[in-house]
Amino acid sequence: MIIVDTALQKRFEQGKPVRTAIIGAGYMGRGVALQIISAFAGMKLVAVSNRTLSEADRAYRQAGIDSVTTVNTVPHLEEAISRGAYCITEDAMLLCRADNIDAVIEATGEIEFGARVTVEAISHGKHVILMNAELDATIGPLLQVYADRAGIIITNADGDQPGVVMNLLRFVRTIGYRPVLAGNIKGLQDHYRTPETQKAFAEQNKQKPKMVTSFADGTKISMEMAVVANATGFGVGTRGMYGPRCKHVTEALNLFPPEQLLNGGLVDYVLGAEPGPGVFVIGYNDHPIKKQYAHYFKMGDGPFYMFYVPYHLPHLETPITVARAVLFGDAAISPIGAPVCEVLTMAKRDLSSGEALDGIGGFTCYGVLENMEVSRKGNLLPMGLSEGCRLKKDVSKDQPLSYDDVELPPGRLCDKLREEQNRYFS
């Protein structure tokens, strides 16, 4: 979105920065904070919330801001922002309720907590930028309904794979090609990775073991592609997606069933391909003269054509999403209606009655993508709601879990919202 830079420059010259807050000062949240403060004139990071207050302070300090104000009430936060202070708090709800905040970036990666702060932010008229594909994949269509009613934008972020895919897909559509596959480029997939197998890698990269486990075991890509499916209407061709191996993404033109590509479109991925870790879109155009031009520009013989981006830069591009939402009313990627795909909860090993599931990136289960009608017919348990569920019966390795197999934890908002989503789109 090249137009964003000139719009932000104008806000800078007017002395009217886009007032942005971040909820969650983990590795990515701190990276976004650094990016806003160091690289985005016309935008100000007015507040950061984190359960551990020192991490919110750290987000500012590593970006060169040494003086921050700790706030505990909405009036205190609003007053501090009005006099130009940088604010930190343990109470994320303050950021959702303050009048002089334009947009909230939800960067926790938590589903229950993320649901609570997102609903609160929407109810107070805040644009919401989700760095939380897990939440979006689970109840994003309903949150979009809430956002539409409130007249605000809710969107996943530029720079993360779903946002990069959607930007590319919009480009492909704009230049006259019909997008028929939205894809991800993945280096590794092993459903049986655990926080123990990923511990060393997590420490080396300053990440949490459960987080990097979700990357390795296929859950994260399933969540990301569910977000893409719900934003495009594309489904999966088979449970878990095809995920063929290839050396370069351009080879993928011949690796997916053409009849499925042309019958509604697919979300999928390729494994082990260069250039990783990027994304791709397959576009279709069978116009004879346009095919001549495409051949001249070395795009191939058609009618399927490959478009790809060789990287994704989540924390670098997230502020662009804030500007798109606040200044242009434009979402990077958001659901277009009823959910199209679901991330199923699959047993990572043989599970016994009475066991509690440890959720995304844990020891007990992994997520795979399936079409929503299949999930609904089988009453299958969404991976995003799996954490804390207790098994009522034994479940064999690699079997999908259903609602009939588990007891849900009591009192969760995410379960209530999911029930509401099911009713709304029934």
N, C-alpha and C positions, 0 to 999 in steps of 0.2 A: 504494500500500500504506500507507494511513493508520495501520494498526496498528503499523507499524514505529517510529513516533516514540515511542509510549508504551513499547514494549519497550526501545528504546535509552535512554530516560530512566531506566528501572528499572536497567539495567546501569550507568549513570552514578552513580546513587544508591548502588548496591552497591559501587562502586569496581572493577567488573569489565568494563572496556571490551572491545569486540570488537577483537582485535589483527589489524591489517590491514597488508599489505605490497604495494607496487607495483613491478612489473618494467617498466621503460620510462618515462623521464622526459622524453618529448617534450611537444609542446604539450598533448595531451589528458591524458597522465599527470600533468603539473604541475597542470592544472586540477582533476583529481580529488584530488590532494594538498591543494590549497588548500581544496577543498570539505570534505574530511574534517576538516581541522584547524580550519576556521573555523565550520562549521555543524552538525557531527554530534557532539553530546555522547553519550557511551556508546560511542564508537568511537575508536581511537587508531591513527594511522599510525606503526607502529613501525619501518619500514624501507623504503628506496627503493633500487632497484638500477638502474644504467645503465652502459652501456659506457664513456661519458665521465663520470667521477666528478663533475666540476664541475656537470653537469646534474642529478644526483641532489641535490647540495647546493643548487642553485638552486631545486629543487622545495620544499625546506623553507624556504629564505630568503624566497621570495616569499609564503609563508604566515605569515611572522612568527617562524619558528623559527631562531634565530641559532647555537645550539650543537648540533652533531651529532657523532656518533662514527663514525669510519671503521673498518669491521671486515673481516677477511680469513679468518676461520674460523668454523665453526658454533658452537663453544663461546664464542668471543668475542661473537658476535651474541646468543646466548641469554643470556649474562651481562649484556650491555648492556641488552637489553630488560627483563630482570628488575629492573634498578635504575632503569628509567624513561627510559632514553636514547632519542634518535632516531638511527637508524643509516643509514649509506649504505655502499654497496659496489659494486664493479665485477662481482662474481661473483653472478649471479642465482641460482645453485644453492643458495647459502647460505639464501636466503629460502624455498626449497622444502623445505629439510631441517630448519630450526630447529623445535624442539618447541613453542615458545611463540608461534607465529604461527597464527592461526585460518584466515585466508583470504588468497589471493594474487590480485591483479588483474594480468592479463597485458595490457599496454597497448603492446606494441611494434609491432603490425601486421605482424610478420614471420612467415612460415610455418615455415621450417625451425627458426629459433631458438625461435619460439613453441611448436612441437611438442615440442622438447627440454625446455623448462622446464615445460610443462604435464604431460607424462608424469612428470617428476620430482616435481612438486608432488602429483599424484594418488598416486604411490607412497608418499608420506610423509603421506598422510591430510589434505591441505589442500583446502579448498573452493577452486575456481578460478572467477574471474569473467573472462570474455574480452571485452576491447574489441578484438576481432580477428575480424571476420566472415569474413575470408579463410581463416583457419585452420579455423574452424567449418564453413564451406562445403565445405572440402576433405576433412577427416578427422573432423569433429565426431561423426558416428554412432559411430565406433570409440572416440573419446575418452569418449563417453557410456557405452559398454560398460565401459571401464576404471573410470570413476567409480562406476558401479553396483556393480562388484565390490569397490571400496574403501569403499563406503558413504559417499561424499561427493557434494556437489553440484558439477556443472560447468554453467555457464550463460553465455549472452551477457548483456549489461548492460541494465538499465533505462535509459531516456533515449535510447539509440540506436534507430534505426528498428525493427529486429527486436523489441527488447524492448517498445517502445511498441505496435507492432502486436499482439503477443501479449497484453499487458495488456488492450488494447481488445477483442480477440477473446474473451478469457475473460469479460469483462464482458458482451459481447453474448450469449454462450452462457448465462451465468448468469441473464440476465433472460428467457430463453425463446425467443431467436431463434437460428436455425441459421446459423452463419457459412458463407458460400459463396464469398467472395472476401476475401483479405487483401491490402491495397494500400499503395503508397507514392505520395507526391506529389512530383514531380520538376520542376525548373525548366528544365533543359537536358539534352540528350543529343545528342552528336555523336561517333560512333565514331572519328573521325580526329583528334581533339585529341591533342596531344603535350606533353611537358614544355616544349617551346619556346613553343608557343602559350599555355600556362598559366603561364609564368614570372612575368609581371607580377602576375597575380592571386595567385599563391602568395606572392610577396614582400609584397604589400599585406596579406595575411591571416596572415603569419608561419607559412606552411605549406610543406611540401616540394613541389616541382613534380610529382613522380610521384604524390604523394597526391592533389592536386587534379585531376590528369589522370584518375585512376581515377574520380573523381566525374563528370567531364564526358563521358568516353567510354563510359559505361554499365557499366563493370566493377564498380564499387562497388555499385550498386543490384542488379546480378545476384548478387553475393555475399550481400548482405543478404537478398534474396528467396529465395535457396537455403536460407539458415538458417531462414526462415519456412516454406518448403515442407517441410523436413525435420522441423519441429516440429509441423506440422499435417496432413501427408499430402496437401496440395493440390499439384497439378501446374501446368504452363503449358499454355495453349491453343494456343500457336504458339511457334516458336523465337524467343527474344528478348522474349517477352511482347507483348501488343498495344500497350500504352502510348498510348492515344488522347489527343488534345489536347482540352481543355475549359477553360472559363473558371472554373468552380467545381466542386469535387469532387462536389457533389450531382448534377451532370449525369451522372456516371459510372454511375448506376443503369441507364441505357439504352444503355451503350456496350460491354457485354460479352455474349457469347452466352448466353442463359438456360439452354440445354440443357447447356452446359459447367459453368455455375455449379452446377447441380443434379446433375451427374454427377461428384461427387467434389470439386468446388471448385477455385478458381484462386488463384495468386499473380500479381499484376500491378501496374501503376502507371498514373497519369495524368500528362500532361505539360502544364506551364504553368498549372496550376490554382491557384486560391486555395482554402483558405488554405495556403500553403506555408511552410516545408517540413515538412508533417505526414504523417499516415498515415490510412488509412481501412479500414473493414470493412463489407462488404455482408452484411446478415443477411436471412434468409428466414423468413416466418411467414404461413401462409394461413388461420389460424383466424379465422372470420368475426367473432366478438365481439372478439377481440384487434385485428383490423383496424379496428374501430370506435374502439377506444381510441386506436390509433396515429393515426388521422385526427384525432381530437379534440385530440391533442397535437402536431398539425402535423408529423407524421413522414411524411406522404404516404399514398397509397392502397394501397400494397403490391402484391404480396406481398413485394417486395424493398425493404429499408430501408437508408438510409445512416447510418453512425456514423463520426465522424471526430474526430481530435485535431489541433489546428492548429499544433503545434510538436513538436520533439524536443530534449531538453536533455541530451546524453550525460554530460558531466562532472558536472553537477549531481545527476543521479539514480543514478549508478553506486554510491555508498555504500549506497543503498537495497537494491541487489542483494546486497551483502555481508551486510547485516543479514538479508535474507530467507533466504539460504543458511545462515548460521551459527545464527540464532535460531529459524528455522521449518522448515529443511530444504526450502525452496521455491525452485525455479528460475524466473527470469523467462522464459527461453526455452531449450529444449534439444531435441535430436532424440528422436523417439518410436520409432525403429526404423531400418529400412533407409533409406538415402538415397533421396529422391524425385526431386530435381533436381540437375543438374550445371551448373557454369559452364564453357562450352566456350572454348577458345583459338581466336580468329579472327584471320586475318592483317589487319593494319592497312594494309598496302601489299603490293605484290608482293615476296615474300621469296625469297632465293637460297640454294641449297645451300651449306652451310658457315657461314651466319650463325648467331649466337647470339641467342636470344630474351632480351629485357630485362625481361620479366615485367609485372606489374601496373602500370599507369600509365606505360608506356614508349612507345617509338617503333614497336615491331614488331607488337604485338598488342593486342586488346581482348577482353573477355569478354561472352558472352551466355548466358542461361539456357535450358536444354533439359531435357526429361524424362530421367530416368536411363536408362530402357530404351533410348532412342535413342542416348545417349552410349555405353552399353555395347555395343550392337550394332555401332556404327561404330568401337569401340576408340579413342574420341576423347580427346584430351589435356586434362585439367583445367587451367583457367587458373591455379589455385593452384600447380601444379607446373611451370609453363612457364618460369620464370626460369632462365637458364643452360643450357637445352636447346639443342642444336646441330642445325640442319637437315641431313637427309640427302638432301633433294631440294628442288626449287623448289616454292613454294606461291603460288598466286594470291591477290590481294587479296580479302578477305571470305570466304575459304574456311576451314572448320574444320580444325585440325591434329589429326592422329592420332598415337598412339604410334609407328606405323610410319614417320612422317615425321621423327622426331627421335632423337637420342641423349641420354639423361638424364645429368645430372651424376653422377659416382660418389659412393657413400657417404652419400647423404642419408637421414636418418631418416624424413622425410616420405614419401619413396617407399616405404620398407619398411612404414610404417603404412598407406599407401594400399593396398598389395598385401594386407595383412592384412585391411583393411576389406572389400576386394572378396571375399576368400575367406570371411570371416565371414558376409557377407550374401548370398553366392551361393545 
